[in-house]
Structure formats: C-alpha cells, structure tokens
Amino acid sequence: MNKLLVNTPQNVQIAYTIAPFTRRMGAFIIDVILQALLIFGVVYTVNSFRIEDQWNSSGFTSLLIFPIFMYPFICELLMNGQTVGKWAVNIRVVRLDGQRATFYNYFLRWVIGFVEIWVFSFIPAFLSTILTKNNQRIGDLAANTGLIDLRPKLNLSQTIFEDLADNYAITFPQVERLSDRDINIVNENFQRALKTDNYDVFEALTRKLEEIMQVESDGMGFKKFIQLVLQDHYHFHKDK
C-alpha cells in the first residue's frame, strides 16, 4: 500500500497508509445517501406545513437545505477530519505538515471539492486522485491535506517480540495508555530509524512516549526505552 509521510513539528516523519480509493468512494456514497435523506426530510417537513405562498415555501426550504450542502465541512470540523461516511470506513483527513487541521483547511477542501465533484462531475477529482503522489484531489492539494487509513496495519505478534518469555515482567504498566494505532506508528518509525541509526527520531519518539505514558526513561537510552515499551505493550495485550 502507498504510504503518506507526515513531518511533525518535532521533525519526526510519521508514515500513514493512504486511504484506498474504494473506501473513499464507500465513504462518499454513505455521505451522499445521508445528505439525500436529510434533504428529503426537510422538503417533506416544509410541505407538511402547507405554506400557501410558493416563494416563501421555496425560500424556507432553501434556507434549511443549505447547511446540508455544507455537511462534509461541518462534520470534518466537528469530528476531527471525519464525516459519518469516513468514520464508517475508518479513514480521516489530516494535514501533511503534522499540525492539526484548522477551519481554513477543512473549508478550503470543501469549497474546491464542491466544484470539482459536483460542478465538473468528478473528473478533476478522479484524475487528481490517481495521478498525484499522495492520491490527493485538488481540494486536498490546495488545503495541504490528505486522506489516511486508520486501520492498524502491524500485528506485533508477528514481530521480534513474539517469543517473549511467559514470565516476562512488565516494566511500564502505563503502556495501557497507548492505543494500537499509537504503538503501530511508534514501531514503524522505530524500525525505519534503526536502519539509519537516526538519533533524532529515537529522541523524539522517546519524548512523545514519556508524555503520553507520563513516565521517564531514566537514562536507559532511547533505543532501549522504545524497545522496552514495545515489548511491554505486546505482553500487556497478548492474552486479551
């Protein structure tokens, strides 16, 4: 699968899996169906009031429907880069510079997306998605965003930690604060950094783990600390 490399403000390069096109389309279809149902509900409700003035009825209907067209923007803003459809298929919008996406990012990708999808019948969006490096549509290119796959890709039972002794003693029980996604990101970047002996990445990963787990590495060395956290996490969850 294609990888999306995100450089965080701490200068750590994190690899995400780019959301597959089929799941993007699945999310889009779910969202369109939901929008259609909302529009139908608005029209049915307004008609049930039997407003005699056609202009007033049309204007009131349009006023209520307009926010529904902004549904992708509103959802992504409130749901941290997801719509109901994206949530259902487990994908998310992220900024490529590692910062948290802002109102401006979501609004820009929505405005341009509305034009490239609905005005130009998907053609620019489709071509941009299949031709760009990170499979971004034009709205994503303008907003410096991309769609990532949130499904965990690594099974730690298939790593070097598989054969830990049954009497292994966990050093940091605080590993319970790390999600599967957290530990997969740490492991991917740790394995990559080992190949180049990248001290900066080891340090950045250590500081982030210390922050999340609220522990200190106590001078044991960055590499040893990270490996110990990975082992603890595997052992903590292997029988659950």
C-alpha positions, 0 to 999 in steps of 0.5 A, a space after each residue: 500500500 502507498 504510504 503518506 509521510 507526515 513531518 511533525 513539528 518535532 521533525 519526526 516523519 510519521 508514515 500513514 497508509 493512504 486511504 484506498 480509493 474504494 473506501 473513499 468512494 464507500 465513504 462518499 456514497 454513505 455521505 451522499 445517501 445521508 445528505 439525500 435523506 436529510 434533504 428529503 426530510 426537510 422538503 417533506 417537513 416544509 410541505 407538511 406545513 402547507 405554506 400557501 405562498 410558493 416563494 416563501 415555501 421555496 425560500 424556507 426550504 432553501 434556507 434549511 437545505 443549505 447547511 446540508 450542502 455544507 455537511 462534509 465541512 461541518 462534520 470534518 470540523 466537528 469530528 476531527 477530519 471525519 464525516 459519518 461516511 469516513 468514520 464508517 470506513 475508518 479513514 480521516 483527513 489530516 494535514 501533511 505538515 503534522 499540525 492539526 487541521 484548522 477551519 481554513 483547511 477543512 473549508 478550503 477542501 470543501 469549497 474546491 471539492 464542491 466544484 470539482 465533484 459536483 460542478 465538473 462531475 468528478 473528473 478533476 477529482 478522479 484524475 487528481 486522485 490517481 495521478 498525484 503522489 499522495 492520491 490527493 484531489 485538488 481540494 486536498 492539494 490546495 488545503 495541504 491535506 490528505 486522506 489516511 487509513 486508520 486501520 492498524 496495519 502491524 500485528 506485533 505478534 508477528 514481530 521480534 517480540 513474539 517469543 517473549 518469555 511467559 514470565 516476562 515482567 512488565 516494566 511500564 504498566 502505563 503502556 495501557 495508555 497507548 492505543 494500537 494505532 499509537 504503538 503501530 506508528 511508534 514501531 514503524 518509525 522505530 524500525 525505519 530509524 534503526 536502519 539509519 541509526 537516526 538519533 533524532 527520531 529515537 529522541 523524539 519518539 522517546 519524548 512523545 512516549 514519556 508524555 503520553 505514558 507520563 513516565 521517564 526513561 531514566 537514562 536507559 537510552 532511547 533505543 532501549 526505552 522504545 524497545 522496552 515499551 514495545 515489548 511491554 505493550 505486546 505482553 500487556 495485550 497478548 492474552 486479551 
